[in-house]
Amino acid sequence: MGINSCTYIGNLTADPELLAVGDSHLLRFAIAVTTREPRHGKIEEITCFRNCSIFGARAAGLARVLAKGAKVMIKGHNHYDTWTDKASGATRHGLSVRVEDLDIMASARPKAVTDDIPFDVMPAPLPASA
């Protein structure tokens, strides 16, 4: 038995795409993860791109707050995808991340909220219980 677990911190490369899948939702997005590695006697930044997906009820809620440039930490597992290229008909393969947990570390820009509540308005804190 193997362990398939991954954690990445990176920035969304574009606004996420929310899709309806039966009675549920699928949120697809990509993140750019930059690391620093020694190469040829100096430190170089290497950027890796990861396609990600979230299924279920959380997908719709996250679609409202995530935007291009947002810094996120994702935890999940790697998934090997196979699909048919629409243009060429060729079979394609790729590795993606099925996200199980997502933390927003920094918001890029506020997204429009349909109920006209300003993005920066936070509810009042609950009073401390006695």
DSSP file (Angstrom, degrees, kcal/mol; ACC not computed):
  #  RESIDUE AA STRUCTURE BP1 BP2  ACC     N-H-->O    O-->H-N    N-H-->O    O-->H-N    TCO  KAPPA ALPHA  PHI   PSI    X-CA   Y-CA   Z-CA
    1    1 A M              0   0    0      0, 0.0     2,-0.2     0, 0.0     0, 0.0   0.000 360.0 360.0 360.0 137.7    0.0    0.0    0.0
    2    2 A G        -     0   0    0      2,-0.0     2,-0.5     0, 0.0     0, 0.0  -0.632 360.0-120.9-109.5 169.7    1.3    3.5   -0.9
    3    3 A I        -     0   0    0     -2,-0.2     2,-0.6     2,-0.1    74,-0.0  -0.959  20.5-171.5-112.6 125.5    0.6    6.9    0.5
    4    4 A N        +     0   0    0     -2,-0.5     2,-0.3     2,-0.0    -2,-0.0  -0.861  32.0 133.9-118.6  93.6   -0.7    9.5   -2.0
    5    5 A S        +     0   0    0     -2,-0.6     2,-0.3    72,-0.1    72,-0.2  -0.999  23.9 176.5-143.4 140.5   -0.6   12.9   -0.3
    6    6 A C  E     -A   76   0A   0     70,-2.4    70,-2.3    -2,-0.3     2,-0.4  -0.994  12.9-164.9-146.2 152.5    0.5   16.3   -1.4
    7    7 A T  E     +A   75   0A   0     -2,-0.3     2,-0.3    68,-0.2    68,-0.2  -0.996  15.0 177.6-135.9 129.8    0.6   19.9    0.0
    8    8 A Y  E     -A   74   0A   0     66,-2.2    66,-2.7    -2,-0.4     2,-0.4  -0.974  18.6-158.6-132.2 147.3    1.3   22.9   -2.2
    9    9 A I  E     +A   73   0A   0     -2,-0.3    25,-0.3    64,-0.2     2,-0.3  -0.998  42.0 120.3-120.6 125.1    1.4   26.7   -1.6
   10   10 A G  E     -A   72   0A   0     62,-2.3    62,-3.0    -2,-0.4     2,-0.4  -0.937  56.1 -86.9-165.3-175.2    0.9   28.8   -4.7
   11   11 A N  E     -AB  71  32A   0     21,-1.8    21,-2.5    -2,-0.3    60,-0.2  -0.885  41.3-107.7-113.2 140.1   -1.0   31.4   -6.6
   12   12 A L  E     - B   0  31A   0     58,-2.1    57,-2.3    -2,-0.4    19,-0.3  -0.437  21.3-153.8 -63.1 134.2   -4.1   30.9   -8.8
   13   13 A T  S    S-     0   0    0     17,-2.3     2,-0.3    55,-0.2    -1,-0.1   0.646  74.0  -2.7 -85.9 -16.0   -3.1   31.4  -12.4
   14   14 A A  S    S-     0   0    0     16,-0.5    16,-0.3    53,-0.1    -1,-0.1  -0.955  95.2 -68.5-160.1 168.8   -6.7   32.4  -13.5
   15   15 A D        -     0   0    0     -2,-0.3    52,-0.1    53,-0.1    48,-0.1  -0.439  64.6-103.6 -62.6 142.3  -10.2   32.7  -12.0
   16   16 A P        -     0   0    0      0, 0.0     2,-0.5     0, 0.0    13,-0.2  -0.256  26.8-128.2 -69.4 158.9  -11.5   29.3  -11.1
   17   17 A E  E     -C   28   0A   0     11,-3.1    11,-2.9    -3,-0.1     2,-0.5  -0.944  16.8-156.1-112.1 121.3  -14.1   27.5  -13.3
   18   18 A L  E     -C   27   0A   0     -2,-0.5     2,-0.4     9,-0.2     9,-0.2  -0.856  15.0-177.5 -99.9 127.0  -17.3   26.2  -11.6
   19   19 A L  E     -C   26   0A   0      7,-3.1     7,-2.6    -2,-0.5     2,-0.5  -0.935  26.1-125.6-123.9 146.1  -19.1   23.4  -13.3
   20   20 A A  E     -C   25   0A   0     -2,-0.4     2,-0.5     5,-0.2     5,-0.2  -0.789  24.1-174.5 -87.8 130.4  -22.3   21.6  -12.5
   21   21 A V  E >   -C   24   0A   0      3,-2.3     3,-2.2    -2,-0.5     2,-0.3  -0.882  59.7 -61.7-127.7  98.1  -21.9   17.8  -12.3
   22   22 A G  T 3  S-     0   0    0     -2,-0.5    -1,-0.0     1,-0.3     0, 0.0  -0.489 118.4 -18.6  62.4-124.4  -25.2   16.1  -11.7
   23   23 A D  T 3  S+     0   0    0     -2,-0.3    -1,-0.3    -3,-0.1     2,-0.2   0.325 133.8  60.5 -92.9   6.2  -26.5   17.3   -8.4
   24   24 A S  E <  S-C   21   0A   0     -3,-2.2    -3,-2.3    35,-0.0     2,-0.3  -0.473  77.4-112.4-122.3-170.0  -23.1   18.5   -7.3
   25   25 A H  E     -C   20   0A   0     -5,-0.2    31,-2.1    -2,-0.2     2,-0.4  -0.914  10.2-157.2-129.8 155.9  -20.4   21.0   -8.3
   26   26 A L  E     -CD  19  55A   0     -7,-2.6    -7,-3.1    -2,-0.3     2,-0.5  -0.997   7.4-162.0-131.2 127.0  -16.8   20.8   -9.6
   27   27 A L  E     -CD  18  54A   0     27,-2.8    27,-2.0    -2,-0.4     2,-0.4  -0.953  10.6-170.3-110.7 120.9  -14.4   23.7   -9.2
   28   28 A R  E     +CD  17  53A   0    -11,-2.9   -11,-3.1    -2,-0.5     2,-0.3  -0.913  18.2 143.1-113.4 139.0  -11.3   23.6  -11.4
   29   29 A F  E     - D   0  52A   0     23,-2.0    23,-3.4    -2,-0.4     2,-0.3  -0.961  34.7-130.4-159.1 169.9   -8.3   25.9  -11.2
   30   30 A A  E     - D   0  51A   0     -2,-0.3   -17,-2.3   -16,-0.3   -16,-0.5  -0.964  15.1-157.6-129.0 148.3   -4.6   25.9  -11.5
   31   31 A I  E     -BD  12  50A   0     19,-2.3    19,-2.5    -2,-0.3     2,-0.5  -0.930  12.6-137.2-123.6 151.8   -1.9   27.1   -9.2
   32   32 A A  E     -BD  11  49A   0    -21,-2.5   -21,-1.8    -2,-0.3     2,-0.5  -0.936  18.7-165.5-105.2 125.6    1.7   28.2   -9.8
   33   33 A V  E     - D   0  48A   0     15,-3.3    15,-2.9    -2,-0.5     2,-0.5  -0.958   4.3-162.5-115.3 120.3    4.2   26.9   -7.2
   34   34 A T  E     + D   0  47A   0     -2,-0.5     2,-0.3   -25,-0.3    13,-0.2  -0.890  10.7 176.4-109.8 130.5    7.6   28.6   -7.2
   35   35 A T  E     - D   0  46A   0     11,-2.7    11,-3.1    -2,-0.5     2,-0.5  -0.863  26.2-126.5-123.4 161.3   10.7   27.0   -5.5
   36   36 A R  E     + D   0  45A   0     -2,-0.3     9,-0.2     9,-0.2     7,-0.1  -0.944  32.0 173.9-111.1 128.1   14.3   28.1   -5.4
   37   37 A E  E     - D   0  44A   0      7,-2.8     7,-3.1    -2,-0.5     2,-0.4  -0.982  35.5-111.0-134.1 143.6   17.0   25.7   -6.4
   38   38 A P  E     + D   0  43A   0      0, 0.0     2,-0.4     0, 0.0     5,-0.2  -0.606  44.7 166.8 -73.5 127.6   20.7   25.9   -6.9
   39   39 A R  E >   - D   0  42A   0      3,-3.6     3,-1.8    -2,-0.4    -2,-0.0  -0.981  61.9 -10.2-144.1 129.5   21.6   25.7  -10.6
   40   40 A H  T 3  S-     0   0    0     -2,-0.4     3,-0.1     1,-0.3    -1,-0.1   0.855 129.4 -50.5  53.3  40.4   24.9   26.5  -12.3
   41   41 A G  T 3  S+     0   0    0      1,-0.2     2,-0.3     0, 0.0    -1,-0.3   0.514 125.0  76.1  80.8   4.9   26.3   28.1   -9.2
   42   42 A K  E <  S-D   39   0A   0     -3,-1.8    -3,-3.6    -5,-0.1     2,-0.5  -0.937  85.1 -98.7-141.1 166.5   23.4   30.4   -8.5
   43   43 A I  E     -D   38   0A   0     -2,-0.3     2,-0.4    -5,-0.2    -7,-0.0  -0.752  40.2-171.7 -89.0 125.6   19.9   30.2   -7.1
   44   44 A E  E     -D   37   0A   0     -7,-3.1    -7,-2.8    -2,-0.5     2,-0.5  -0.900  22.7-125.3-116.5 147.1   17.1   30.0   -9.7
   45   45 A E  E     -D   36   0A   0     -2,-0.4     2,-0.5    -9,-0.2    -9,-0.2  -0.804  24.7-164.9 -89.5 128.2   13.4   30.2   -9.3
   46   46 A I  E     -D   35   0A   0    -11,-3.1   -11,-2.7    -2,-0.5     2,-0.5  -0.963   3.9-156.0-115.0 125.5   11.6   27.2  -10.8
   47   47 A T  E     -D   34   0A   0     -2,-0.5     2,-0.4   -13,-0.2   -13,-0.2  -0.893   8.4-171.8-108.1 131.4    7.9   27.5  -11.3
   48   48 A C  E     -D   33   0A   0    -15,-2.9   -15,-3.3    -2,-0.5     2,-0.4  -0.939  12.7-144.4-118.8 139.2    5.7   24.4  -11.5
   49   49 A F  E     -D   32   0A   0     -2,-0.4     2,-0.4   -17,-0.2   -17,-0.2  -0.892  13.0-168.2-109.8 135.7    2.0   24.5  -12.5
   50   50 A R  E     -D   31   0A   0    -19,-2.5   -19,-2.3    -2,-0.4     2,-0.3  -0.984  15.2-142.2-126.4 124.9   -0.6   22.2  -11.0
   51   51 A N  E     -De  30  96A   0     44,-0.5    46,-2.5    -2,-0.4     2,-0.3  -0.679  29.3-170.1 -79.3 138.5   -4.2   21.6  -12.2
   52   52 A C  E     -De  29  97A   0    -23,-3.4   -23,-2.0    -2,-0.3     2,-0.3  -0.912  13.8-168.9-132.9 154.9   -6.5   21.2   -9.2
   53   53 A S  E     -De  28  98A   0     44,-2.0    46,-2.6    -2,-0.3     2,-0.4  -0.998   5.4-166.2-145.9 145.2  -10.1   20.2   -8.7
   54   54 A I  E     -D   27   0A   0    -27,-2.0   -27,-2.8    -2,-0.3     2,-0.3  -0.998  13.3-158.9-128.5 132.4  -12.6   20.3   -5.7
   55   55 A F  E     +D   26   0A   0     -2,-0.4     3,-0.3    44,-0.4   -29,-0.2  -0.792  44.8  19.7-109.4 153.0  -15.8   18.4   -5.7
   56   56 A G  S >> S-     0   0    0    -31,-2.1     3,-1.1    -2,-0.3     4,-0.6  -0.456 106.4 -24.6  99.9-163.1  -19.0   18.9   -3.7
   57   57 A A  H >> S+     0   0    0      1,-0.3     4,-1.0     2,-0.2     3,-0.5   0.814 125.9  60.8 -62.8 -34.4  -20.7   21.6   -1.7
   58   58 A R  H 3> S+     0   0    0     -3,-0.3     4,-2.6     1,-0.2    -1,-0.3   0.782  90.8  71.5 -65.6 -25.5  -17.5   23.6   -1.0
   59   59 A A  H <> S+     0   0    0     -3,-1.1     4,-1.8     1,-0.2    -1,-0.2   0.915  97.7  46.4 -59.0 -46.3  -16.8   24.1   -4.7
   60   60 A A  H <X S+     0   0    0     -4,-0.6     4,-0.8    -3,-0.5    -1,-0.2   0.899 113.9  48.1 -65.4 -40.9  -19.6   26.6   -5.1
   61   61 A G  H >X S+     0   0    0     -4,-1.0     3,-0.7     1,-0.2     4,-0.6   0.907 112.2  48.2 -66.4 -42.3  -18.7   28.6   -2.0
   62   62 A L  H >X S+     0   0    0     -4,-2.6     4,-2.5     1,-0.2     3,-0.8   0.823 101.8  64.4 -68.7 -30.1  -15.0   28.8   -2.9
   63   63 A A  H 3< S+     0   0    0     -4,-1.8    -1,-0.2    -5,-0.3    -2,-0.2   0.805  99.0  55.9 -61.6 -28.0  -15.9   29.9   -6.5
   64   64 A R  H << S+     0   0    0     -4,-0.8    -1,-0.2    -3,-0.7    47,-0.2   0.757 118.6  29.2 -75.4 -24.8  -17.3   33.1   -4.9
   65   65 A V  H << S+     0   0    0     -3,-0.8     2,-0.3    -4,-0.6    -2,-0.2   0.660  98.2  88.3-113.8 -19.5  -14.1   34.0   -3.1
   66   66 A L     <  +     0   0    0     -4,-2.5     2,-0.3    41,-0.1    41,-0.1  -0.601  50.2 165.8 -83.6 143.4  -11.2   32.7   -5.1
   67   67 A A    >   -     0   0    0     -2,-0.3     3,-2.2   -52,-0.1   -55,-0.3  -0.966  46.0 -67.2-149.3 162.2   -9.7   34.8   -7.9
   68   68 A K  T 3  S+     0   0    0     -2,-0.3   -55,-0.2     1,-0.3   -53,-0.1  -0.241 119.7  23.4 -50.6 133.1   -6.7   34.9  -10.1
   69   69 A G  T 3  S+     0   0    0    -57,-2.3    -1,-0.3     1,-0.3   -56,-0.1   0.220  83.9 141.3  93.4 -14.3   -3.6   35.7   -8.0
   70   70 A A    <   -     0   0    0     -3,-2.2   -58,-2.1   -59,-0.1     2,-0.5  -0.373  50.9-130.1 -63.1 137.2   -4.9   34.5   -4.7
   71   71 A K  E     +AF  11 106A   0     35,-2.5    34,-2.6   -60,-0.2    35,-1.8  -0.803  37.0 173.2 -90.5 125.5   -2.3   32.7   -2.6
   72   72 A V  E     -AF  10 104A   0    -62,-3.0   -62,-2.3    -2,-0.5     2,-0.5  -0.919  31.5-143.4-131.7 155.2   -3.6   29.3   -1.4
   73   73 A M  E     -AF   9 103A   0     30,-2.5    30,-2.6    -2,-0.3     2,-0.4  -0.990  26.7-169.8-114.4 123.7   -2.4   26.3    0.5
   74   74 A I  E     -AF   8 102A   0    -66,-2.7   -66,-2.2    -2,-0.5     2,-0.4  -0.888  11.2-169.2-115.9 146.2   -3.9   23.1   -0.8
   75   75 A K  E     +AF   7 101A   0     26,-2.5    25,-2.9    -2,-0.4    26,-2.1  -0.996  36.9  99.0-129.1 137.2   -3.8   19.6    0.6
   76   76 A G  E     -AF   6  99A   0    -70,-2.3   -70,-2.4    -2,-0.4     2,-0.3  -0.881  62.3 -69.7-178.1-149.9   -5.0   16.6   -1.3
   77   77 A H  E     - F   0  98A   0     21,-1.7    21,-2.9    -2,-0.3     2,-0.2  -0.973  40.6-105.3-136.2 151.5   -3.8   13.7   -3.4
   78   78 A N  E     - F   0  97A   0     -2,-0.3     2,-0.4    19,-0.2    19,-0.2  -0.476  33.7-164.6 -73.7 142.9   -2.4   13.3   -6.9
   79   79 A H  E     - F   0  96A   0     17,-2.9    17,-2.7    -2,-0.2     2,-0.7  -0.998  16.5-136.3-133.5 131.8   -4.7   11.9   -9.6
   80   80 A Y  E     - F   0  95A   0     -2,-0.4     2,-0.3    15,-0.2    15,-0.2  -0.792  27.6-161.3 -89.7 114.8   -3.8   10.6  -13.0
   81   81 A D  E     - F   0  94A   0     13,-3.4    13,-1.9    -2,-0.7     2,-0.4  -0.717  11.4-170.1 -99.6 146.3   -6.2   12.0  -15.6
   82   82 A T  E     + F   0  93A   0     -2,-0.3     2,-0.3    11,-0.2    11,-0.2  -0.999  18.2 155.4-132.1 132.9   -6.8   10.6  -19.1
   83   83 A W  E     - F   0  92A   0      9,-2.1     9,-3.7    -2,-0.4     2,-0.5  -0.958  41.6-107.8-150.2 166.6   -8.9   12.5  -21.7
   84   84 A T  E     - F   0  91A   0     -2,-0.3     2,-0.3     7,-0.2     7,-0.2  -0.885  34.2-123.2-101.7 125.2   -9.4   12.8  -25.5
   85   85 A D     >  -     0   0    0      5,-3.4     4,-2.3    -2,-0.5     5,-0.1  -0.507  15.6-148.3 -66.0 124.5   -8.0   16.0  -27.1
   86   86 A K  T  4 S+     0   0    0     -2,-0.3    -1,-0.2     1,-0.2    -2,-0.0   0.851  92.7  47.0 -65.8 -35.3  -11.0   17.7  -28.9
   87   87 A A  T  4 S+     0   0    0      1,-0.1    -1,-0.2     3,-0.1    -2,-0.0   0.929 129.4  17.9 -74.7 -45.7   -8.8   19.2  -31.6
   88   88 A S  T  4 S-     0   0    0      2,-0.1    -2,-0.2     0, 0.0    -1,-0.1   0.661  90.1-129.1-103.3 -18.1   -6.7   16.1  -32.6
   89   89 A G     <  +     0   0    0     -4,-2.3    -3,-0.1     1,-0.3     2,-0.1   0.470  60.9 141.8  80.6   0.8   -8.7   13.2  -31.1
   90   90 A A        -     0   0    0     -6,-0.1    -5,-3.4    -5,-0.1     2,-0.4  -0.423  58.1-110.9 -76.1 150.0   -5.5   12.0  -29.4
   91   91 A T  E     - F   0  84A   0     -7,-0.2     2,-0.3    -2,-0.1    -7,-0.2  -0.686  38.1-165.2 -80.1 130.2   -5.5   10.5  -26.0
   92   92 A R  E     - F   0  83A   0     -9,-3.7    -9,-2.1    -2,-0.4     2,-0.3  -0.817   6.9-162.6-116.7 156.2   -3.8   12.8  -23.4
   93   93 A H  E     + F   0  82A   0     -2,-0.3     2,-0.3   -11,-0.2   -11,-0.2  -0.966  15.5 157.3-135.8 151.4   -2.6   12.1  -19.9
   94   94 A G  E     - F   0  81A   0    -13,-1.9   -13,-3.4    -2,-0.3     2,-0.5  -0.980  36.5-113.0-168.1 161.6   -1.7   14.4  -17.0
   95   95 A L  E     + F   0  80A   0     -2,-0.3   -44,-0.5   -15,-0.2     2,-0.3  -0.864  37.1 169.9-102.7 132.4   -1.3   14.6  -13.3
   96   96 A S  E     -eF  51  79A   0    -17,-2.7   -17,-2.9    -2,-0.5     2,-0.5  -0.812  31.8-112.0-131.8 174.8   -3.7   16.8  -11.3
   97   97 A V  E     -eF  52  78A   0    -46,-2.5   -44,-2.0    -2,-0.3     2,-0.9  -0.952  12.3-150.9-114.2 124.1   -4.5   17.4   -7.6
   98   98 A R  E     -eF  53  77A   0    -21,-2.9   -21,-1.7    -2,-0.5     2,-0.3  -0.849  29.5-139.6 -88.7 106.8   -7.8   16.4   -6.1
   99   99 A V  E     + F   0  76A   0    -46,-2.6   -44,-0.4    -2,-0.9   -23,-0.3  -0.521  33.5 169.7 -79.3 128.7   -8.0   19.0   -3.3
  100  100 A E  E    S+     0   0A   0    -25,-2.9     2,-0.3     1,-0.3   -24,-0.2   0.643  73.5  21.8-104.9 -25.4   -9.3   17.8    0.1
  101  101 A D  E     - F   0  75A   0    -26,-2.1   -26,-2.5     2,-0.0     2,-0.4  -0.993  63.5-174.4-146.6 136.9   -8.5   21.0    2.0
  102  102 A L  E     - F   0  74A   0     -2,-0.3     2,-0.4   -28,-0.2   -28,-0.2  -0.995   3.3-169.9-136.6 128.8   -7.8   24.6    0.9
  103  103 A D  E     - F   0  73A   0    -30,-2.6   -30,-2.5    -2,-0.4     2,-0.7  -0.976  20.3-137.5-116.7 130.0   -6.7   27.6    3.0
  104  104 A I  E     + F   0  72A   0     -2,-0.4   -32,-0.2   -32,-0.2     3,-0.2  -0.781  24.4 176.1 -85.6 116.5   -6.8   31.1    1.5
  105  105 A M  E     +     0   0A   0    -34,-2.6     2,-0.3    -2,-0.7   -33,-0.2   0.804  69.5   1.9 -92.4 -33.9   -3.5   32.7    2.6
  106  106 A A  E    S- F   0  71A   0    -35,-1.8   -35,-2.5   -37,-0.0    -1,-0.3  -0.936  70.4-131.9-155.8 131.6   -3.9   36.0    0.7
  107  107 A S        -     0   0    0     -2,-0.3   -41,-0.1   -37,-0.2   -39,-0.1  -0.653   8.1-155.0 -85.5 139.2   -6.7   37.3   -1.4
  108  108 A A  S    S-     0   0    0      1,-0.4    -1,-0.1    -2,-0.3   -39,-0.1   0.950  70.7 -27.8 -77.9 -51.9   -5.8   38.8   -4.8
  109  109 A R  S    S-     0   0    0    -41,-0.0    -1,-0.4     0, 0.0     2,-0.1  -0.967  74.0 -91.3-160.7 149.9   -8.8   41.0   -5.3
  110  110 A P        -     0   0    0      0, 0.0     2,-0.3     0, 0.0   -45,-0.1  -0.442  37.6-138.6 -69.0 141.7  -12.4   40.9   -4.1
  111  111 A K        -     0   0    0    -47,-0.2     2,-0.2    -2,-0.1     8,-0.1  -0.676  32.7 -90.9 -93.1 154.9  -14.8   39.2   -6.4
  112  112 A A        -     0   0    0     -2,-0.3     2,-0.5     1,-0.0    -1,-0.1  -0.456  39.2-146.9 -64.4 132.7  -18.2   40.7   -7.0
  113  113 A V    >   -     0   0    0     -2,-0.2     3,-1.5     4,-0.1    -1,-0.0  -0.913   5.9-142.5-106.1 129.1  -20.7   39.3   -4.5
  114  114 A T  T 3  S+     0   0    0     -2,-0.5    -1,-0.1     1,-0.3    -2,-0.0   0.711  95.6  59.8 -67.3 -22.0  -24.2   38.9   -5.9
  115  115 A D  T 3  S-     0   0    0      2,-0.1    -1,-0.3     1,-0.0    -3,-0.0   0.235 109.0-117.3 -94.6  17.2  -26.0   40.0   -2.7
  116  116 A D    <   +     0   0    0     -3,-1.5    -2,-0.1     1,-0.2    -4,-0.0   0.686  64.7 143.9  61.8  22.6  -24.4   43.5   -2.7
  117  117 A I        -     0   0    0      1,-0.0    -1,-0.2    -4,-0.0    -4,-0.1  -0.833  57.2-112.8 -89.8 124.9  -22.6   42.9    0.6
  118  118 A P    >   -     0   0    0      0, 0.0     3,-1.3     0, 0.0    -6,-0.0  -0.254  19.2-126.2 -57.8 144.2  -19.2   44.7    0.5
  119  119 A F  T 3  S+     0   0    0      1,-0.3    -8,-0.0    -8,-0.1    -2,-0.0   0.837 106.3  51.3 -60.4 -36.6  -16.2   42.2    0.5
  120  120 A D  T 3  S+     0   0    0      2,-0.1     2,-0.6   -10,-0.0    -1,-0.3   0.412  81.4 107.4 -88.8   4.2  -14.5   43.9    3.5
  121  121 A V    <   -     0   0    0     -3,-1.3    -4,-0.0     0, 0.0     0, 0.0  -0.728  51.1-171.5 -83.8 120.7  -17.6   43.9    5.8
  122  122 A M        -     0   0    0     -2,-0.6    -2,-0.1     1,-0.0    -3,-0.0  -0.852  27.1-105.1-110.7 146.9  -17.1   41.3    8.5
  123  123 A P        -     0   0    0      0, 0.0     3,-0.1     0, 0.0    -1,-0.0  -0.334  45.7 -94.9 -65.8 153.0  -19.7   40.2   11.0
  124  124 A A        -     0   0    0      1,-0.1     2,-0.0    -2,-0.0     0, 0.0  -0.384  48.2 -99.8 -65.8 144.8  -19.3   41.5   14.5
  125  125 A P        -     0   0    0      0, 0.0    -1,-0.1     0, 0.0     3,-0.1  -0.327  40.2-104.9 -65.5 150.1  -17.5   39.1   16.8
  126  126 A L        -     0   0    0      1,-0.1     3,-0.1    -3,-0.1     2,-0.0  -0.486  40.9-103.0 -72.3 144.4  -19.6   37.0   19.1
  127  127 A P        -     0   0    0      0, 0.0     2,-0.1     0, 0.0    -1,-0.1  -0.373  41.6 -99.9 -67.2 148.4  -19.6   38.1   22.8
  128  128 A A        -     0   0    0      1,-0.1     2,-0.2    -3,-0.1     0, 0.0  -0.445  39.2-116.7 -68.3 138.1  -17.5   36.0   25.1
  129  129 A S              0   0    0     -2,-0.1    -1,-0.1     1,-0.1    -3,-0.0  -0.519 360.0 360.0 -78.0 145.5  -19.5   33.5   27.1
  130  130 A A              0   0    0     -2,-0.2    -1,-0.1     0, 0.0    -2,-0.1   0.453 360.0 360.0 -86.0 360.0  -19.5   34.0   30.9
